[in-house]
Amino acid sequence: MTILKGFHHLTVGVRHAQEDVDFYVKLLGQSLVKKTVLLDGEDPIYHLYYGNANGDPGTLVTSFPFRQRGVMARQGSGQVRIINYSVPVGSLEFWRRRFDAMAVPYDREIVERFGERRQRFHHPCGIEFDLVESDLDARPACLASGIPEAHAIRGVHSITLSLRDVAESIRFMNEVIGFRSVGQAGSYYRFETYTGGPGMIVEFLHEPDRLQGSSTYGEGTIHHVAFAVDNVEQQAILKEKLFALGYIDTSESVHRNYFRSMYFKMPGGVMFEAATTDIGFAIDEDPGHLGEAFHLPPWLVDRKDELLGRLEPISA
Ligand SMILES: [Fe+2]
């Protein structure tokens, strides 16, 4: 039985909050589906969740805007390097015109890999994104003003990890966490889980000479990727398997309000997470009103005004 059923979310350390909201909502047509605050110490930081209008797992990217706190991270190997969003075939020219109109930096060349055309562009904090054309993605379109359904993003297509060594990580994907190898193209290795296709794809980029990146939270890196698991029972089965095979760098199951998380390091150093899909964003906001209000965990509710007063104002 497959335990990891594609992506749940990606978590990214970015620069300023408003430019991050503008990138996902105004440029890419994503919905801001949850606004909350992280407090680990004295200084609050926003925790912003973007995805399709339903906030479905597999469409979610979450941000910590670290500029206000001044915490930088270093890009390098041992990290998720690229977030790839899927769009229908024939969409890249629309997006290039949109990038031009909105002054978003993008690569001049459209490249093709594993039979899919892809367009690289950049988040204001420097993180790389690709739009990947696929007609295999049946998820609902992320509709927004100026983005026709025929070209709209469907969700996270795949992620690209930067790894100095790949041999043990390939074994880990195939023999430990239930992915299967589906192809190699030069320095790229592709894996799929569960039903395969967009939302189920991980790529390795073998970069033996790339210096190791930092693994702590900070501005400018993708901190971790979360895969979807049904519930804590499935999470526990995965943890038991990791332990049995010697991968003991795993966390307890942590309550994240909207899901439960178990973190584990893969051999190449990238932080993976197994996040449950049995809770969701509708526990404190009605579907259709996701992301409208600020939501704090119960132990911080009394300090809402004070904490928000110390954060840069944002509007979606
Ligand atoms: Fe996470």
Residues whose N, C-alpha, C, O or C-beta is under 5 A from the ligand:
A	BS01	LIG	T11 A226 E273
